[in-house]
Amino acid sequence: MTTAPILPERHEWTVDDLGDLPGDLPYELINGRLIVPSPTALHQDLCVRLMLALEINCPAEILVSFDLSLAVDRRNEPRPDVVAIRVEHANRSPVPVDDALLAVEVISPSSIFRDMYDKAKVYAHAGVRNYWVVDPLHDGITLTEYALGANREYDVVTHTADLFVTERPWKVSVDLPALTARRAGLLAREES
């Protein structure tokens, strides 16, 4: 039987404190708050499908990955669900946030405020030009596309539950009705 790690007590965390954590512990640091996520298989399935949609037309100099830490500042080391980075950092973690072209967050019941507000502010302030929030918590999966505005705040570009097509950061299309149907099918199997 594996025991849960005992984490050091801290009111506020910095990147300097992260060395005290077990090396294999997935974590995020958002505004000095340590978050240890525990995603479901449904959440991870959606992340992989988004990653695959992004890879179809992905330029050779870009790498699409999931669950990769971004170095932002002393109080922030977020871990987007899916991220597009420059390939030069393929063997580095955390990746400098300057090289993130797109961050994607898939909302879970425990991350709504964090993904919609806290992380959006962190990514925008750090200069991540493109941010997507995917919401699977309602009848249909929705995707909201944000683009960085002049004042380092995100502007909503698109919000849809239909076929999503964009040119930012390259041509991508995501069939949200198909993802909704897949999710409904998986949930139906779970209930039977």
N, C-alpha and C positions, 0 to 999 in steps of 0.2 A: 504494500500500500504506500502511495506517495503522499507526503504531507505537504500542505501549502506552505510556501516560503513566508517567513516572518519578515515584514518590511520595516525598516527603520521608521520611527515616529518623526514626522516633520510637519510643521504647519504650512510651510511653503518650500517647494523644491526648485532647484536650479539644475542645469545640465551638469554642473560639477558634482552633484549628489548622485547622479545616475550610476556612477561607478560602484556604489554600494549595493546595487541591485544584482540579483542572480543574472548571469550572462544570457540565459535562454528565456528570460521573462519578457513577453511582449508588453510594451508600455507606450504611453504618450505623455508628453508634458505640455499642458495647455495653461498658459497664464499662471505658472507656478504650481499647478495642481497635477498630481500624478494620477494617471488613469491606467488601469490594467483591464483592457477589454477582454471579453469572452464571447466572441461571435458565434452565432448558430450556423449550422450547415446551410440553411436557406440563405442567410446573409452572405456567406462565402460563395455560394453558387451564383448569386446575382453579381457579385464582384468579379468572378471569373468570366462570366458572360459579357460584362461591360469591358473587361480587359480584352477579350477576344474581338469585340466589335471595334475597339480602338486600334488593334493590331492590323486590321485588314489593309488599310492604306497608310500605315505608319511609315514615315520616312526612315531611311537606313540609319541616320544619325541620331534617332530617338529610340528609347527603350521604354516600353510600357511594363509596369510592374505593379504588384499589390503589396500592401502591408510593409512599406518601406519608410523609415524615419527621415524627416527633413530637418536639417540644422537651421534654425531660425535665429534664436538669440538665447540668452542665459535662462529665460523662463519658458521657452517654447521649443519643443521638439515633437511636432505632430507626426502622426502616422496615417496618411490618407489611405482609404480603402483601395484606391487605384491611383497611380501617379504616372505621368509621362516625364521622363528626364532625358538629359543629354547622355549619349552612350559612353562618354568619357568617364562617367561615374558608375559604370556597371558593377564594379567590384568594391564599392565604398558604401559604408553606412555609419552615420547618417550622411545623406546627400546634401550638399549646399542648396538651400531653398532657391537661390538665384537660377539654378539649372532646372527647376521644375516648370514645365510648360503648361501643365494641367494637373489639378488635384480634384479627385472625385471622392465624395463621401456618400455612403449608403446609410440612411437613417435607420436606427433601431430604436425600440421604445425608450431605452436609457440614454440615447444620444441626440434627441431632437434639438434641444436648445444649444448644445455644444456644437453640433454640425451646422445648424442654421445661423448661429450668431457668433459664438466664441471663435470657432475655427475660421469662419469667413473673415472675421476681423484680423486674425493672425495672418492668414494667407494674403489678404489684400494689403495689409501693412508691409508684408515682406515682398510684395511685388509679383505674386503669382498671377499671371495675366488671365488665366481661364480657370473657372471653378464650377463644378457641377454638383448638385445635390439631388440624389435619387431617393424618392420616398416610396417604399413598398408597403406602408402601413395602412393604406386605404384600399378600396375596391380595385382600383387600377394603379399600377406603378406610374409615378410621374417623375419627370426629369426637369429640373430648373437649371438653365445655363446662365452663368454670370460672366461678365467681362469686366476687367479692371478699368475704372474710370480715371479721369484726370486727377481727382483728389484722393487717390488710393482707397476708394470704396468701390464695391461691386455694383454694377448696374445689371438688372435682369434683362437678358437678351431673349430668352424663350422659356416658357413653362408649358409642358405638354404631357399628355398621356397617350398620344398617338405616335406615329412614326416620327422620330427625332432625327433631323439632318442638320449638320453644321459644317462649316469650313474652318472652325477654330478648334484646335490649333492646326488641323488638317481636315480633309473630308472624312466625316464619320457619320454613320447612320446606325441608329439603335431602334429596333422594333419593340417598342414598349408594350403593345398589345400581346405580342408573342411571349415576352417575359412575364407579363401578368398571367397569361394562360398557363405557362410552365409552373409558376409559383402556386396557382390555384390547384393544379394537378398534384403537385407535391403535398400541399396541405390536405387535400382530399384523401390521399393515401395514408397520411399520418392519422387522420381521424377514423379510418375504417379498421 
